[in-house]
Amino acid sequence: MARMKFLCDADRCIECNACVTACKNEHEVPWGINRRRVVTINDGKPGERSISMACMHCTDAPCAAVCPVNCFYTTADGVVLHSKDLCIGCGYCFYACPFGAPQYPKVGNFGSRGKMDKCTFCAGGPEADGSKEEYEKYGANRLAEGKLPLCAEMCSTKSLLAGDGEIIAQIYKERVMKRGYGSGAWGWKTAYRESIES
């Protein structure tokens, strides 16, 4: 079975925020919540890069590990979802997630911010596929319709890829090989403290 993943090619992202807008419109996400956001590193400086960020649907999700009510679960496709019926809004997942994916739906005093909300990979929630209840809580279930997440479909430069992790990895590998800098891909020097010439 395919394991669904996101990958953002930083060499292609132009910070247009089409992915953010598509997500908000498709799921009617409340004001103040961004299930997806574009982060820019070294803004306005040489080497500036933008990356579209959301829940990365981790294999061993830290949000699920810290949840005291076990409201997180992983689907057969490897999509990490949560049940808003079980969620108590404690925020542990917010602090555990390195990508800042789970968010409070409201601003206010602790305990009055509501139940957490996060990217669903357009896979809905625990309710019946395509039901009104599912849409009201989690948004559209595009995966049940055989479609990919809308954020990736709306990416004009195809920097945001979504789908089977092995296929996504192969596409990115081919792009890096075609660019001709092999192990000089963005982030390599920082991660391994090496130069492109090494």
Protein Blocks (a to p, Z undefined) as FASTA:
>chain_A
ZZddddddfklpgolommmmmmmmmnopaehiafbdcddehehiahiacdddddehiabl
fklmmmmnlpaccdfkopacddfklpgolommmmmpmnlmaccfbdcdehilopadddeh
hnapabdehiaklmmmnopafklnopacfklmmmmnlmaccdjfklmmmmmmmmmmmnon
mmmpghklmmnopafkZZ
